[in-house]
Amino acid sequence: MPSGGNSLDIVAVCEMRVRHNTPDAISMDIAPPGYRIIHAPAADDHDGGGQAVIFHQNLNIASVPLPFVPSRFDAQIVV
């Protein structure tokens, strides 16, 4: 936690480069203690792209499935 008691509750990250078959030990490693992560790998599972939302474990955040499969961009919806 930064000095002064300030901390982030949620952060969105792009260009994660995490594929669908990446083991949790690797894909979840970016979240610091006390935080969870929801990944959205690139739709075509290529080396670049992908997104993640890292959030404090006290928040109730869930992924919402997209009603389409994007082909030219990455997308992730959380509530």
mmCIF file as gemmi writes it, N, C-alpha and C atoms, coordinates in Angstrom:
data_model
loop_
_atom_site.group_PDB
_atom_site.id
_atom_site.type_symbol
_atom_site.label_atom_id
_atom_site.label_alt_id
_atom_site.label_comp_id
_atom_site.label_asym_id
_atom_site.label_entity_id
_atom_site.label_seq_id
_atom_site.pdbx_PDB_ins_code
_atom_site.Cartn_x
_atom_site.Cartn_y
_atom_site.Cartn_z
_atom_site.occupancy
_atom_site.B_iso_or_equiv
_atom_site.pdbx_formal_charge
_atom_site.auth_seq_id
_atom_site.auth_asym_id
_atom_site.pdbx_PDB_model_num
ATOM 1 N N . MET Axp A 1 ? 0.842 -1.171 0 1 0 ? 1 A 1
ATOM 2 C CA . MET Axp A 1 ? 0 0 0 1 0 ? 1 A 1
ATOM 3 C C . MET Axp A 1 ? 0.896 1.247 0 1 0 ? 1 A 1
ATOM 4 N N . PRO Axp A 2 ? 0.569 2.252 -0.832 1 0 ? 2 A 1
ATOM 5 C CA . PRO Axp A 2 ? 1.36 3.473 -0.853 1 0 ? 2 A 1
ATOM 6 C C . PRO Axp A 2 ? 1.319 4.181 0.487 1 0 ? 2 A 1
ATOM 7 N N . SER Axp A 3 ? 2.351 4.973 0.773 1 0 ? 3 A 1
ATOM 8 C CA . SER Axp A 3 ? 2.379 5.716 2.021 1 0 ? 3 A 1
ATOM 9 C C . SER Axp A 3 ? 1.217 6.695 2.065 1 0 ? 3 A 1
ATOM 10 N N . GLY Axp A 4 ? 0.725 6.977 3.253 1 0 ? 4 A 1
ATOM 11 C CA . GLY Axp A 4 ? -0.399 7.878 3.404 1 0 ? 4 A 1
ATOM 12 C C . GLY Axp A 4 ? -1.737 7.157 3.434 1 0 ? 4 A 1
ATOM 13 N N . GLY Axp A 5 ? -1.752 5.842 3.258 1 0 ? 5 A 1
ATOM 14 C CA . GLY Axp A 5 ? -2.978 5.077 3.35 1 0 ? 5 A 1
ATOM 15 C C . GLY Axp A 5 ? -3.825 5.059 2.085 1 0 ? 5 A 1
ATOM 16 N N . ASN Axp A 6 ? -3.335 5.629 1.008 1 0 ? 6 A 1
ATOM 17 C CA . ASN Axp A 6 ? -4.093 5.602 -0.242 1 0 ? 6 A 1
ATOM 18 C C . ASN Axp A 6 ? -3.824 4.305 -0.981 1 0 ? 6 A 1
ATOM 19 N N . SER Axp A 7 ? -4.867 3.765 -1.611 1 0 ? 7 A 1
ATOM 20 C CA . SER Axp A 7 ? -4.685 2.555 -2.416 1 0 ? 7 A 1
ATOM 21 C C . SER Axp A 7 ? -5.738 2.527 -3.506 1 0 ? 7 A 1
ATOM 22 N N . LEU Axp A 8 ? -5.459 1.796 -4.551 1 0 ? 8 A 1
ATOM 23 C CA . LEU Axp A 8 ? -6.408 1.613 -5.651 1 0 ? 8 A 1
ATOM 24 C C . LEU Axp A 8 ? -7.357 0.475 -5.322 1 0 ? 8 A 1
ATOM 25 N N . ASP Axp A 9 ? -8.619 0.639 -5.692 1 0 ? 9 A 1
ATOM 26 C CA . ASP Axp A 9 ? -9.586 -0.446 -5.545 1 0 ? 9 A 1
ATOM 27 C C . ASP Axp A 9 ? -9.692 -1.261 -6.819 1 0 ? 9 A 1
ATOM 28 N N . ILE Axp A 10 ? -9.504 -0.602 -7.979 1 0 ? 10 A 1
ATOM 29 C CA . ILE Axp A 10 ? -9.672 -1.283 -9.255 1 0 ? 10 A 1
ATOM 30 C C . ILE Axp A 10 ? -8.777 -0.627 -10.301 1 0 ? 10 A 1
ATOM 31 N N . VAL Axp A 11 ? -8.235 -1.453 -11.189 1 0 ? 11 A 1
ATOM 32 C CA . VAL Axp A 11 ? -7.425 -0.952 -12.301 1 0 ? 11 A 1
ATOM 33 C C . VAL Axp A 11 ? -7.656 -1.854 -13.513 1 0 ? 11 A 1
ATOM 34 N N . ALA Axp A 12 ? -7.756 -1.244 -14.683 1 0 ? 12 A 1
ATOM 35 C CA . ALA Axp A 12 ? -7.91 -1.99 -15.933 1 0 ? 12 A 1
ATOM 36 C C . ALA Axp A 12 ? -6.583 -1.948 -16.681 1 0 ? 12 A 1
ATOM 37 N N . VAL Axp A 13 ? -6.199 -3.082 -17.241 1 0 ? 13 A 1
ATOM 38 C CA . VAL Axp A 13 ? -4.912 -3.204 -17.923 1 0 ? 13 A 1
ATOM 39 C C . VAL Axp A 13 ? -5.151 -3.79 -19.312 1 0 ? 13 A 1
ATOM 40 N N . CYS Axp A 14 ? -4.489 -3.239 -20.321 1 0 ? 14 A 1
ATOM 41 C CA . CYS Axp A 14 ? -4.598 -3.803 -21.666 1 0 ? 14 A 1
ATOM 42 C C . CYS Axp A 14 ? -3.244 -4.349 -22.102 1 0 ? 14 A 1
ATOM 43 N N . GLU Axp A 15 ? -3.255 -5.123 -23.188 1 0 ? 15 A 1
ATOM 44 C CA . GLU Axp A 15 ? -2.059 -5.788 -23.708 1 0 ? 15 A 1
ATOM 45 C C . GLU Axp A 15 ? -1.458 -6.736 -22.676 1 0 ? 15 A 1
ATOM 46 N N . MET Axp A 16 ? -2.313 -7.586 -22.085 1 0 ? 16 A 1
ATOM 47 C CA . MET Axp A 16 ? -1.859 -8.528 -21.06 1 0 ? 16 A 1
ATOM 48 C C . MET Axp A 16 ? -1.037 -9.681 -21.624 1 0 ? 16 A 1
ATOM 49 N N . ARG Axp A 17 ? -1.292 -10.058 -22.862 1 0 ? 17 A 1
ATOM 50 C CA . ARG Axp A 17 ? -0.573 -11.161 -23.502 1 0 ? 17 A 1
ATOM 51 C C . ARG Axp A 17 ? -0.729 -12.495 -22.764 1 0 ? 17 A 1
ATOM 52 N N . VAL Axp A 18 ? -1.885 -12.678 -22.148 1 0 ? 18 A 1
ATOM 53 C CA . VAL Axp A 18 ? -2.205 -13.929 -21.46 1 0 ? 18 A 1
ATOM 54 C C . VAL Axp A 18 ? -3.161 -14.705 -22.346 1 0 ? 18 A 1
ATOM 55 N N . ARG Axp A 19 ? -2.811 -15.93 -22.669 1 0 ? 19 A 1
ATOM 56 C CA . ARG Axp A 19 ? -3.648 -16.769 -23.535 1 0 ? 19 A 1
ATOM 57 C C . ARG Axp A 19 ? -4.669 -17.548 -22.709 1 0 ? 19 A 1
ATOM 58 N N . HIS Axp A 20 ? -5.653 -18.143 -23.404 1 0 ? 20 A 1
ATOM 59 C CA . HIS Axp A 20 ? -6.707 -18.911 -22.74 1 0 ? 20 A 1
ATOM 60 C C . HIS Axp A 20 ? -6.148 -20.08 -21.923 1 0 ? 20 A 1
ATOM 61 N N . ASN Axp A 21 ? -5.075 -20.7 -22.389 1 0 ? 21 A 1
ATOM 62 C CA . ASN Axp A 21 ? -4.534 -21.888 -21.718 1 0 ? 21 A 1
ATOM 63 C C . ASN Axp A 21 ? -3.381 -21.582 -20.766 1 0 ? 21 A 1
ATOM 64 N N . THR Axp A 22 ? -3.151 -20.315 -20.443 1 0 ? 22 A 1
ATOM 65 C CA . THR Axp A 22 ? -2.084 -19.954 -19.504 1 0 ? 22 A 1
ATOM 66 C C . THR Axp A 22 ? -2.466 -20.452 -18.104 1 0 ? 22 A 1
ATOM 67 N N . PRO Axp A 23 ? -1.556 -21.154 -17.421 1 0 ? 23 A 1
ATOM 68 C CA . PRO Axp A 23 ? -1.875 -21.647 -16.069 1 0 ? 23 A 1
ATOM 69 C C . PRO Axp A 23 ? -2.174 -20.49 -15.107 1 0 ? 23 A 1
ATOM 70 N N . ASP Axp A 24 ? -3.093 -20.724 -14.154 1 0 ? 24 A 1
ATOM 71 C CA . ASP Axp A 24 ? -3.444 -19.703 -13.167 1 0 ? 24 A 1
ATOM 72 C C . ASP Axp A 24 ? -2.234 -19.189 -12.398 1 0 ? 24 A 1
ATOM 73 N N . ALA Axp A 25 ? -1.266 -20.057 -12.137 1 0 ? 25 A 1
ATOM 74 C CA . ALA Axp A 25 ? -0.075 -19.644 -11.395 1 0 ? 25 A 1
ATOM 75 C C . ALA Axp A 25 ? 0.647 -18.493 -12.092 1 0 ? 25 A 1
ATOM 76 N N . ILE Axp A 26 ? 0.51 -18.413 -13.399 1 0 ? 26 A 1
ATOM 77 C CA . ILE Axp A 26 ? 1.135 -17.335 -14.163 1 0 ? 26 A 1
ATOM 78 C C . ILE Axp A 26 ? 0.155 -16.188 -14.379 1 0 ? 26 A 1
ATOM 79 N N . SER Axp A 27 ? -1.051 -16.5 -14.834 1 0 ? 27 A 1
ATOM 80 C CA . SER Axp A 27 ? -2.004 -15.444 -15.188 1 0 ? 27 A 1
ATOM 81 C C . SER Axp A 27 ? -2.509 -14.665 -13.979 1 0 ? 27 A 1
ATOM 82 N N . MET Axp A 28 ? -2.539 -15.267 -12.814 1 0 ? 28 A 1
ATOM 83 C CA . MET Axp A 28 ? -3.023 -14.58 -11.618 1 0 ? 28 A 1
ATOM 84 C C . MET Axp A 28 ? -1.894 -13.915 -10.824 1 0 ? 28 A 1
ATOM 85 N N . ASP Axp A 29 ? -0.663 -14.135 -11.233 1 0 ? 29 A 1
ATOM 86 C CA . ASP Axp A 29 ? 0.504 -13.646 -10.488 1 0 ? 29 A 1
ATOM 87 C C . ASP Axp A 29 ? 0.599 -12.124 -10.469 1 0 ? 29 A 1
ATOM 88 N N . ILE Axp A 30 ? -0.004 -11.435 -11.424 1 0 ? 30 A 1
ATOM 89 C CA . ILE Axp A 30 ? 0.093 -9.984 -11.49 1 0 ? 30 A 1
ATOM 90 C C . ILE Axp A 30 ? -0.706 -9.302 -10.373 1 0 ? 30 A 1
ATOM 91 N N . ALA Axp A 31 ? -1.711 -9.971 -9.829 1 0 ? 31 A 1
ATOM 92 C CA . ALA Axp A 31 ? -2.526 -9.385 -8.768 1 0 ? 31 A 1
ATOM 93 C C . ALA Axp A 31 ? -1.773 -9.42 -7.442 1 0 ? 31 A 1
ATOM 94 N N . PRO Axp A 32 ? -1.632 -8.26 -6.794 1 0 ? 32 A 1
ATOM 95 C CA . PRO Axp A 32 ? -0.943 -8.235 -5.496 1 0 ? 32 A 1
ATOM 96 C C . PRO Axp A 32 ? -1.798 -8.903 -4.414 1 0 ? 32 A 1
ATOM 97 N N . PRO Axp A 33 ? -1.212 -9.198 -3.259 1 0 ? 33 A 1
ATOM 98 C CA . PRO Axp A 33 ? -1.986 -9.802 -2.168 1 0 ? 33 A 1
ATOM 99 C C . PRO Axp A 33 ? -3.201 -8.935 -1.828 1 0 ? 33 A 1
ATOM 100 N N . GLY Axp A 34 ? -4.342 -9.579 -1.639 1 0 ? 34 A 1
ATOM 101 C CA . GLY Axp A 34 ? -5.563 -8.867 -1.297 1 0 ? 34 A 1
ATOM 102 C C . GLY Axp A 34 ? -6.368 -8.43 -2.509 1 0 ? 34 A 1
ATOM 103 N N . TYR Axp A 35 ? -5.905 -8.803 -3.707 1 0 ? 35 A 1
ATOM 104 C CA . TYR Axp A 35 ? -6.589 -8.43 -4.945 1 0 ? 35 A 1
ATOM 105 C C . TYR Axp A 35 ? -6.871 -9.668 -5.77 1 0 ? 35 A 1
ATOM 106 N N . ARG Axp A 36 ? -7.872 -9.564 -6.64 1 0 ? 36 A 1
ATOM 107 C CA . ARG Axp A 36 ? -8.208 -10.637 -7.587 1 0 ? 36 A 1
ATOM 108 C C . ARG Axp A 36 ? -8.111 -10.071 -8.99 1 0 ? 36 A 1
ATOM 109 N N . ILE Axp A 37 ? -8.179 -10.952 -9.981 1 0 ? 37 A 1
ATOM 110 C CA . ILE Axp A 37 ? -8.032 -10.529 -11.368 1 0 ? 37 A 1
ATOM 111 C C . ILE Axp A 37 ? -9.004 -11.301 -12.257 1 0 ? 37 A 1
ATOM 112 N N . ILE Axp A 38 ? -9.568 -10.598 -13.236 1 0 ? 38 A 1
ATOM 113 C CA . ILE Axp A 38 ? -10.397 -11.229 -14.26 1 0 ? 38 A 1
ATOM 114 C C . ILE Axp A 38 ? -9.732 -10.937 -15.6 1 0 ? 38 A 1
ATOM 115 N N . HIS Axp A 39 ? -9.363 -11.99 -16.316 1 0 ? 39 A 1
ATOM 116 C CA . HIS Axp A 39 ? -8.711 -11.861 -17.615 1 0 ? 39 A 1
ATOM 117 C C . HIS Axp A 39 ? -9.713 -11.974 -18.755 1 0 ? 39 A 1
ATOM 118 N N . ALA Axp A 40 ? -9.396 -11.286 -19.848 1 0 ? 40 A 1
ATOM 119 C CA . ALA Axp A 40 ? -10.112 -11.455 -21.115 1 0 ? 40 A 1
ATOM 120 C C . ALA Axp A 40 ? -9.038 -11.597 -22.185 1 0 ? 40 A 1
ATOM 121 N N . PRO Axp A 41 ? -8.571 -12.831 -22.432 1 0 ? 41 A 1
ATOM 122 C CA . PRO Axp A 41 ? -7.541 -13.021 -23.465 1 0 ? 41 A 1
ATOM 123 C C . PRO Axp A 41 ? -8.028 -12.545 -24.824 1 0 ? 41 A 1
ATOM 124 N N . ALA Axp A 42 ? -7.092 -12.257 -25.696 1 0 ? 42 A 1
ATOM 125 C CA . ALA Axp A 42 ? -7.433 -11.842 -27.06 1 0 ? 42 A 1
ATOM 126 C C . ALA Axp A 42 ? -8.344 -12.891 -27.7 1 0 ? 42 A 1
ATOM 127 N N . ALA Axp A 43 ? -9.336 -12.434 -28.452 1 0 ? 43 A 1
ATOM 128 C CA . ALA Axp A 43 ? -10.332 -13.339 -29.041 1 0 ? 43 A 1
ATOM 129 C C . ALA Axp A 43 ? -9.7 -14.42 -29.906 1 0 ? 43 A 1
ATOM 130 N N . ASP Axp A 44 ? -8.652 -14.062 -30.651 1 0 ? 44 A 1
ATOM 131 C CA . ASP Axp A 44 ? -8.019 -15.058 -31.519 1 0 ? 44 A 1
ATOM 132 C C . ASP Axp A 44 ? -6.81 -15.711 -30.857 1 0 ? 44 A 1
ATOM 133 N N . ASP Axp A 45 ? -6.625 -15.438 -29.552 1 0 ? 45 A 1
ATOM 134 C CA . ASP Axp A 45 ? -5.568 -16.062 -28.746 1 0 ? 45 A 1
ATOM 135 C C . ASP Axp A 45 ? -4.165 -15.802 -29.307 1 0 ? 45 A 1
ATOM 136 N N . HIS Axp A 46 ? -3.946 -14.655 -29.936 1 0 ? 46 A 1
ATOM 137 C CA . HIS Axp A 46 ? -2.617 -14.331 -30.444 1 0 ? 46 A 1
ATOM 138 C C . HIS Axp A 46 ? -1.728 -13.826 -29.314 1 0 ? 46 A 1
ATOM 139 N N . ASP Axp A 47 ? -0.458 -13.616 -29.598 1 0 ? 47 A 1
ATOM 140 C CA . ASP Axp A 47 ? 0.511 -13.246 -28.566 1 0 ? 47 A 1
ATOM 141 C C . ASP Axp A 47 ? 0.25 -11.88 -27.945 1 0 ? 47 A 1
ATOM 142 N N . GLY Axp A 48 ? -0.289 -10.947 -28.694 1 0 ? 48 A 1
ATOM 143 C CA . GLY Axp A 48 ? -0.561 -9.622 -28.151 1 0 ? 48 A 1
ATOM 144 C C . GLY Axp A 48 ? -2.005 -9.517 -27.715 1 0 ? 48 A 1
ATOM 145 N N . GLY Axp A 49 ? -2.353 -8.365 -27.201 1 0 ? 49 A 1
ATOM 146 C CA . GLY Axp A 49 ? -3.733 -8.082 -26.837 1 0 ? 49 A 1
ATOM 147 C C . GLY Axp A 49 ? -4.15 -8.705 -25.524 1 0 ? 49 A 1
ATOM 148 N N . GLY Axp A 50 ? -5.432 -8.712 -25.318 1 0 ? 50 A 1
ATOM 149 C CA . GLY Axp A 50 ? -5.981 -9.211 -24.071 1 0 ? 50 A 1
ATOM 150 C C . GLY Axp A 50 ? -6.083 -8.097 -23.033 1 0 ? 50 A 1
ATOM 151 N N . GLN Axp A 51 ? -6.985 -8.281 -22.098 1 0 ? 51 A 1
ATOM 152 C CA . GLN Axp A 51 ? -7.223 -7.289 -21.067 1 0 ? 51 A 1
ATOM 153 C C . GLN Axp A 51 ? -7.411 -7.962 -19.726 1 0 ? 51 A 1
ATOM 154 N N . ALA Axp A 52 ? -7.308 -7.162 -18.677 1 0 ? 52 A 1
ATOM 155 C CA . ALA Axp A 52 ? -7.554 -7.669 -17.333 1 0 ? 52 A 1
ATOM 156 C C . ALA Axp A 52 ? -8.081 -6.545 -16.463 1 0 ? 52 A 1
ATOM 157 N N . VAL Axp A 53 ? -8.882 -6.918 -15.485 1 0 ? 53 A 1
ATOM 158 C CA . VAL Axp A 53 ? -9.324 -6.004 -14.444 1 0 ? 53 A 1
ATOM 159 C C . VAL Axp A 53 ? -8.803 -6.574 -13.139 1 0 ? 53 A 1
ATOM 160 N N . ILE Axp A 54 ? -8.037 -5.77 -12.429 1 0 ? 54 A 1
ATOM 161 C CA . ILE Axp A 54 ? -7.484 -6.154 -11.129 1 0 ? 54 A 1
ATOM 162 C C . ILE Axp A 54 ? -8.26 -5.358 -10.082 1 0 ? 54 A 1
ATOM 163 N N . PHE Axp A 55 ? -8.785 -6.038 -9.067 1 0 ? 55 A 1
ATOM 164 C CA . PHE Axp A 55 ? -9.635 -5.349 -8.102 1 0 ? 55 A 1
ATOM 165 C C . PHE Axp A 55 ? -9.448 -5.894 -6.695 1 0 ? 55 A 1
ATOM 166 N N . HIS Axp A 56 ? -9.749 -5.042 -5.71 1 0 ? 56 A 1
ATOM 167 C CA . HIS Axp A 56 ? -9.633 -5.424 -4.309 1 0 ? 56 A 1
ATOM 168 C C . HIS Axp A 56 ? -10.603 -6.562 -4.018 1 0 ? 56 A 1
ATOM 169 N N . GLN Axp A 57 ? -10.157 -7.525 -3.234 1 0 ? 57 A 1
ATOM 170 C CA . GLN Axp A 57 ? -10.955 -8.727 -2.977 1 0 ? 57 A 1
ATOM 171 C C . GLN Axp A 57 ? -12.276 -8.435 -2.259 1 0 ? 57 A 1
ATOM 172 N N . ASN Axp A 58 ? -12.424 -7.261 -1.652 1 0 ? 58 A 1
ATOM 173 C CA . ASN Axp A 58 ? -13.675 -6.92 -0.98 1 0 ? 58 A 1
ATOM 174 C C . ASN Axp A 58 ? -14.757 -6.454 -1.948 1 0 ? 58 A 1
ATOM 175 N N . LEU Axp A 59 ? -14.387 -6.186 -3.202 1 0 ? 59 A 1
ATOM 176 C CA . LEU Axp A 59 ? -15.36 -5.749 -4.197 1 0 ? 59 A 1
ATOM 177 C C . LEU Axp A 59 ? -16.034 -6.964 -4.834 1 0 ? 59 A 1
ATOM 178 N N . ASN Axp A 60 ? -17.298 -6.835 -5.14 1 0 ? 60 A 1
ATOM 179 C CA . ASN Axp A 60 ? -18.05 -7.908 -5.783 1 0 ? 60 A 1
ATOM 180 C C . ASN Axp A 60 ? -18.104 -7.603 -7.281 1 0 ? 60 A 1
ATOM 181 N N . ILE Axp A 61 ? -17.132 -8.089 -8.022 1 0 ? 61 A 1
ATOM 182 C CA . ILE Axp A 61 ? -17.014 -7.816 -9.452 1 0 ? 61 A 1
ATOM 183 C C . ILE Axp A 61 ? -17.084 -9.132 -10.212 1 0 ? 61 A 1
ATOM 184 N N . ALA Axp A 62 ? -17.829 -9.12 -11.318 1 0 ? 62 A 1
ATOM 185 C CA . ALA Axp A 62 ? -17.978 -10.325 -12.135 1 0 ? 62 A 1
ATOM 186 C C . ALA Axp A 62 ? -17.865 -9.956 -13.61 1 0 ? 62 A 1
ATOM 187 N N . SER Axp A 63 ? -17.453 -10.912 -14.395 1 0 ? 63 A 1
ATOM 188 C CA . SER Axp A 63 ? -17.355 -10.748 -15.838 1 0 ? 63 A 1
ATOM 189 C C . SER Axp A 63 ? -18.726 -10.957 -16.472 1 0 ? 63 A 1
ATOM 190 N N . VAL Axp A 64 ? -19.022 -10.157 -17.495 1 0 ? 64 A 1
ATOM 191 C CA . VAL Axp A 64 ? -20.27 -10.283 -18.244 1 0 ? 64 A 1
ATOM 192 C C . VAL Axp A 64 ? -19.926 -10.786 -19.642 1 0 ? 64 A 1
ATOM 193 N N . PRO Axp A 65 ? -20.534 -11.883 -20.088 1 0 ? 65 A 1
ATOM 194 C CA . PRO Axp A 65 ? -20.228 -12.385 -21.427 1 0 ? 65 A 1
ATOM 195 C C . PRO Axp A 65 ? -20.662 -11.392 -22.502 1 0 ? 65 A 1
ATOM 196 N N . LEU Axp A 66 ? -19.848 -11.248 -23.51 1 0 ? 66 A 1
ATOM 197 C CA . LEU Axp A 66 ? -20.19 -10.384 -24.636 1 0 ? 66 A 1
ATOM 198 C C . LEU Axp A 66 ? -21.213 -11.081 -25.517 1 0 ? 66 A 1
ATOM 199 N N . PRO Axp A 67 ? -22.149 -10.337 -26.108 1 0 ? 67 A 1
ATOM 200 C CA . PRO Axp A 67 ? -23.137 -10.955 -26.983 1 0 ? 67 A 1
ATOM 201 C C . PRO Axp A 67 ? -22.599 -11.218 -28.397 1 0 ? 67 A 1
ATOM 202 N N . PHE Axp A 68 ? -21.304 -10.988 -28.599 1 0 ? 68 A 1
ATOM 203 C CA . PHE Axp A 68 ? -20.663 -11.197 -29.897 1 0 ? 68 A 1
ATOM 204 C C . PHE Axp A 68 ? -19.194 -11.519 -29.648 1 0 ? 68 A 1
ATOM 205 N N . VAL Axp A 69 ? -18.509 -11.99 -30.675 1 0 ? 69 A 1
ATOM 206 C CA . VAL Axp A 69 ? -17.072 -12.254 -30.577 1 0 ? 69 A 1
ATOM 207 C C . VAL Axp A 69 ? -16.363 -11.213 -31.428 1 0 ? 69 A 1
ATOM 208 N N . PRO Axp A 70 ? -15.661 -10.269 -30.781 1 0 ? 70 A 1
ATOM 209 C CA . PRO Axp A 70 ? -14.973 -9.238 -31.563 1 0 ? 70 A 1
ATOM 210 C C . PRO Axp A 70 ? -13.833 -9.836 -32.374 1 0 ? 70 A 1
ATOM 211 N N . SER Axp A 71 ? -13.65 -9.335 -33.577 1 0 ? 71 A 1
ATOM 212 C CA . SER Axp A 71 ? -12.578 -9.858 -34.42 1 0 ? 71 A 1
ATOM 213 C C . SER Axp A 71 ? -11.485 -8.83 -34.688 1 0 ? 71 A 1
ATOM 214 N N . ARG Axp A 72 ? -11.767 -7.569 -34.486 1 0 ? 72 A 1
ATOM 215 C CA . ARG Axp A 72 ? -10.783 -6.522 -34.772 1 0 ? 72 A 1
ATOM 216 C C . ARG Axp A 72 ? -10.313 -5.776 -33.529 1 0 ? 72 A 1
ATOM 217 N N . PHE Axp A 73 ? -10.842 -6.126 -32.383 1 0 ? 73 A 1
ATOM 218 C CA . PHE Axp A 73 ? -10.46 -5.47 -31.131 1 0 ? 73 A 1
ATOM 219 C C . PHE Axp A 73 ? -10.729 -6.414 -29.984 1 0 ? 73 A 1
ATOM 220 N N . ASP Axp A 74 ? -10.148 -6.097 -28.819 1 0 ? 74 A 1
ATOM 221 C CA . ASP Axp A 74 ? -10.403 -6.86 -27.602 1 0 ? 74 A 1
ATOM 222 C C . ASP Axp A 74 ? -11.422 -6.095 -26.768 1 0 ? 74 A 1
ATOM 223 N N . ALA Axp A 75 ? -12.261 -6.819 -26.052 1 0 ? 75 A 1
ATOM 224 C CA . ALA Axp A 75 ? -13.284 -6.193 -25.219 1 0 ? 75 A 1
ATOM 225 C C . ALA Axp A 75 ? -13.516 -7.015 -23.966 1 0 ? 75 A 1
ATOM 226 N N . GLN Axp A 76 ? -13.856 -6.321 -22.891 1 0 ? 76 A 1
ATOM 227 C CA . GLN Axp A 76 ? -14.159 -6.98 -21.626 1 0 ? 76 A 1
ATOM 228 C C . GLN Axp A 76 ? -15.188 -6.13 -20.885 1 0 ? 76 A 1
ATOM 229 N N . ILE Axp A 77 ? -16.238 -6.775 -20.364 1 0 ? 77 A 1
ATOM 230 C CA . ILE Axp A 77 ? -17.241 -6.079 -19.585 1 0 ? 77 A 1
ATOM 231 C C . ILE Axp A 77 ? -17.269 -6.705 -18.2 1 0 ? 77 A 1
ATOM 232 N N . VAL Axp A 78 ? -17.231 -5.856 -17.18 1 0 ? 78 A 1
ATOM 233 C CA . VAL Axp A 78 ? -17.355 -6.324 -15.787 1 0 ? 78 A 1
ATOM 234 C C . VAL Axp A 78 ? -18.377 -5.451 -15.076 1 0 ? 78 A 1
ATOM 235 N N . VAL Axp A 79 ? -19.046 -6.024 -14.096 1 0 ? 79 A 1
ATOM 236 C CA . VAL Axp A 79 ? -20.011 -5.286 -13.277 1 0 ? 79 A 1
ATOM 237 C C . VAL Axp A 79 ? -19.728 -5.542 -11.822 1 0 ? 79 A 1
